[in-house]
Amino acid sequence: MDELLRSQLGTESITTDMVKHCSYCVMISPDPLHRTPVYCIKYSGSNTPILVNLATCLTCGDFKKCGLRFEQS
């Protein structure tokens, strides 16, 4: 079970790195177990963000327009 959780957290970390550059993303929760970690203004209709999950960001795809920038470690 620990390997499954580690794998899931690793995948979410990569996805978070991809979507954090989106112009609609206001903030991403630092808690890796948060079900809706992304504060997004696209679907709220105002400047007040709503909480969405990473699947919503991947479906929307607006993060691709901002260009992906991966930092080398």
Secondary structure, DSSP 8 states (H G I E B T S, - for coil): -HHHHHHHHHHHHHHHHHHTT-TTEEEE-S-TT-SS-EEESTTTSSSS-EEE-HHHHHHH-GGGGG-------
